[in-house]
Amino acid sequence: MDNPNYKSGFVALIGRPNVGKSTLLNYIVGQKVAIMSNVAQTTRNKIQGIYTSKDAQIIFIDTPGVHKPATKLGDFMERSTLSALDEVDAIVYVVSATEKRGPGDNFIIDRLKQVKQPVYLVVNKIDQVHPNDLPDIVAQYKDALPFKGIIPVSALQGNNVNELINELVAGLPHGPQYYPADQISDHPERFVIAEMIREKVFMLTRDEVPHSVAVDVTSIQREDAEHVHISANIVVERPGQKGIIIGKKGQMLKKIGTMARQDIERLLGDRVFLQLWVKVVPKWRDKSAMLKDYGYRNKDY
């Protein structure tokens, strides 16, 4: 790196489920990296989004939303979140302007009291509240921790997001550009493809099929210069969930496949043939071997 003033570092995003961490990450990075859904707990692994400019590179770690674990999967998510905080240069604590400070926030704040890194408070969803209400919303949090900065944003509309980036860059150490300028995620394509399929399952079946869905991409094969063949299993815990995902005459599965394929084609820049199957694996979330099979590995926590 020729620029001696270049800055780089790792920044963790933390917050209760549904405060808009993934939306914020996607806005900053400019592409869909973290899956977005208003079903809580859709982000499971530490998905990294990479922001690169001529002066700086920020590698974002999007931690799973903090909650009290009820299964081995939940336990994994909890450890994944907390371990992320110990290996970064700064932490962005995201709260929603539309929700009052609650027990989940107090849990996060207690954990953040133990970290040495600077913590920025980001109050998201300001587009959904009256500007006059903002001081009261901020007041709920501002004395809880010695925040390095407090930035109200709308991740959906992009309000103040550049200000957040500028504040983060100002606080980062001088360092190298870790990733190529055009790389936006450190996850292998297989992982991102699985996340895109899983997002569509959530989006289309959210009322009937909750968190008990995993996606296992079994093969990605390039047929020629422009065509890629992808096969994947959608894994559920109960036969009834399988029926919902397949839908009447296979219509739901077809819809999931069509929407996921469009996202994957944008990601890969190729024509994609996507084959989906639905598989029932009872209690997969409580089986360590299964968690490993579906991408939740020990090195991630």
Long-range contacts (C-beta under 8 A, 24 or more apart in sequence): 1-176, 1-177, 3-54, 3-55, 4-174, 5-55, 5-174, 6-55, 6-56, 6-57, 6-174, 6-175, 6-176, 6-177, 7-55, 7-56, 7-57, 7-169, 7-172, 7-173, 7-174, 7-175, 8-56, 8-57, 8-58, 8-59, 8-172, 8-173, 8-174, 8-175, 8-176, 8-177, 8-178, 9-58, 9-59, 9-88, 9-89, 9-90, 9-172, 9-173, 9-175, 10-58, 10-59, 10-60, 10-61, 10-87, 10-88, 10-89, 11-58, 11-59, 11-60, 11-61, 11-88, 11-89, 11-90, 11-91, 11-92, 11-168, 12-60, 12-61, 12-63, 12-84, 12-85, 12-88, 12-90, 12-91, 12-92, 13-60, 13-61, 13-62, 13-63, 13-92, 13-94, 14-63, 14-66, 14-81, 14-84, 14-85, 14-91, 14-92, 14-93, 14-94, 14-108, 14-112, 15-65, 15-66, 15-93, 15-94, 15-95, 15-96, 15-108, 16-65, 16-66, 16-67, 16-95, 16-96, 16-99, 16-102, 16-104, 16-105, 16-108, 17-41, 17-65, 17-66, 17-67, 17-104, 18-65, 18-96, 19-65, 19-94, 19-95, 19-96, 19-99, 19-124, 19-125, 20-94, 20-96, 20-124, 20-125, 20-155, 20-156, 21-62, 21-63, 21-65, 21-94, 22-47, 22-62, 23-124, 23-155, 23-156, 24-92, 24-94, 24-122, 24-124, 24-153, 24-155, 24-161, 25-49, 25-60, 25-62, 27-155, 27-156, 27-158, 27-161, 28-58, 28-60, 28-161, 28-165, 29-60, 29-184, 29-185, 30-184, 31-184, 32-196, 32-263, 32-266, 32-267, 33-184, 33-185, 33-192, 34-62, 34-195, 35-195, 35-196, 35-198, 35-199, 35-202, 36-199, 37-199, 37-202, 37-203, 37-206, 38-206, 39-202, 39-206, 39-210, 39-211, 40-65, 40-67, 41-65, 41-67, 41-77, 41-211, 42-198, 42-199, 42-202, 44-73, 44-76, 44-77, 44-80, 44-296, 45-80, 45-187, 45-191, 45-295, 45-296, 45-300, 46-80, 46-84, 46-300, 47-185, 47-187, 47-195, 48-185, 48-186, 48-187, 49-184, 49-185, 50-179, 50-183, 50-184, 50-185, 50-186, 51-165, 52-177, 52-179, 52-181, 52-183, 53-169, 55-169, 56-169, 56-172, 57-177, 57-178, 57-179, 58-165, 58-168, 58-169, 58-172, 59-178, 59-179, 59-186, 61-88, 66-104, 66-107, 66-108, 66-111, 67-104, 71-285, 71-286, 72-285, 72-286, 72-287, 72-288, 72-291, 73-211, 73-285, 73-286, 73-291, 73-296, 74-285, 76-291, 76-296, 76-300, 76-301, 79-301, 80-300, 80-301, 82-111, 83-301, 85-111, 85-112, 85-115, 85-117, 86-115, 88-117, 89-117, 89-171, 89-172, 89-173, 90-117, 90-118, 90-119, 90-120, 90-148, 90-168, 90-171, 90-172, 91-115, 91-117, 91-118, 91-119, 91-120, 92-119, 92-120, 92-122, 92-164, 92-168, 93-119, 93-120, 93-121, 93-122, 93-145, 93-147, 94-122, 94-124, 95-121, 95-122, 95-123, 95-124, 95-141, 96-123, 96-124, 96-125, 97-123, 97-124, 97-125, 97-126, 97-128, 97-129, 97-133, 97-134, 97-137, 97-152, 98-125, 98-128, 98-129, 100-140, 101-140, 101-141, 105-141, 109-141, 109-144, 109-145, 112-145, 113-145, 118-148, 118-171, 119-145, 119-146, 119-147, 119-148, 120-147, 120-148, 120-149, 120-150, 120-151, 120-164, 120-167, 120-168, 121-145, 121-147, 121-149, 121-150, 121-151, 122-151, 122-152, 122-153, 122-164, 123-150, 123-151, 123-152, 123-153, 124-153, 124-154, 124-155, 125-154, 125-155, 125-156, 126-152, 126-153, 126-154, 126-159, 126-160, 127-154, 127-156, 127-157, 127-159, 189-220, 189-267, 189-268, 190-217, 190-220, 191-295, 192-267, 193-217, 193-220, 193-230, 193-232, 193-264, 193-267, 194-232, 194-295, 196-260, 196-263, 196-264, 196-267, 197-232, 197-234, 197-256, 197-260, 197-274, 197-276, 198-234, 199-260, 199-263, 200-255, 200-256, 200-259, 200-260, 200-263, 201-234, 201-245, 201-256, 203-259, 204-252, 204-255, 204-256, 204-259, 205-244, 205-245, 205-252, 208-241, 208-244, 209-236, 209-241, 209-244, 209-245, 211-285, 212-236, 212-237, 212-238, 212-241, 212-284, 212-285, 213-241, 213-245, 214-284, 214-290, 214-294, 214-295, 215-294, 216-279, 216-293, 216-294, 222-270, 223-273, 226-270, 226-271, 227-270, 227-271, 227-272, 227-273, 228-268, 228-270, 228-271, 228-272, 228-273, 229-272, 229-273, 229-275, 230-264, 230-272, 230-273, 230-274, 230-275, 231-274, 231-275, 231-276, 231-277, 232-274, 232-275, 232-276, 232-277, 233-276, 233-277, 233-278, 233-279, 234-276, 234-277, 234-278, 234-279, 235-279, 235-280, 235-281, 235-284, 235-294, 236-278, 236-279, 236-280, 236-281, 237-280, 237-281, 237-282, 237-283, 237-284, 237-285, 238-280, 238-282, 239-280, 241-280, 242-278, 242-279, 242-280, 245-278, 246-278, 253-278
